[in-house]
Amino acid sequence: MTSTDSLLIEDRAAVRLLTMNRPEKRNALNNELTRALFDALQAADRDPSVRAIVLAGAGKAFCAGADTKEFGGFVNAGDSGSAAQAALDRAHLTTNLHRAFSQIGKPVIGAAHGYAMGGGAGLAIACDMLVAGESLRLGYPELKHGIVAAIVMANLVRQVGRKTAFELVSLGEAVDASRALSLGLANCVVSDETLVETALSVAERLAACDAPAMTATKRLFHRVADLPLQQALDASLDTNMMMRSFRQDRANDK
């Protein structure tokens, strides 16, 4: 997997570092970057040498959300049918990107600083863990602009609960790093200068875990998150029995 103009890709031993690279646009998500992120997550999941992933942003921001100038281009394309199709294609691509974080088997650690707004906030909290820089400002300002924080809402409601999620998407006020931590949106807060190295250190610890066990842990985590208790226990039992059989098979192969 090679870097593109909009996404830098670097391997640090068993950790793959993905850095959104549109600093002049605060890493706003256009089609190119959105597609590159989706493809890079899928490629990292398929690569046996990669055991964990870190997602960061170049420059002074993590990600300012959707590239509104590109959306304006859809509207001004002259062909209303083509513009509608382009917007629909983008919505599906964005949904698939957010879905990918929970579907791939390898842990993703976010390293977010500066602005993480709208779709950028959605990316930050879609990561399995989030290291926040002290400068982080995370929010959902869509309603202030007459639009809906639609695709990012599902993850938000599941992570902070109804009252807080509605506050964030209706008032549109950004939270700082300390409040993101108190709400459970971030795992820790560090200086911006040490942000990426801290995230890499966390990822290295996860990369040292047994790979099949890590994959099974992540998949079970997302599977049981929204199940009723009895179904969640059944799913847990399935995974327990599968991993026992897997360990026995490996022992027999030695």
Beta strands, then each sheet from edge to edge (+ up, - down):
strand 1: 7-12
strand 2: 15-20
strand 3: 52-57
strand 4: 108-112
strand 5: 115-117
strand 6: 129-133
strand 7: 137-139
strand 8: 175-176
strand 9: 188-190
sheet 1: 1+ 2- 3- 4- 6- 9-
sheet 2: 5+ 7+ 8-
end
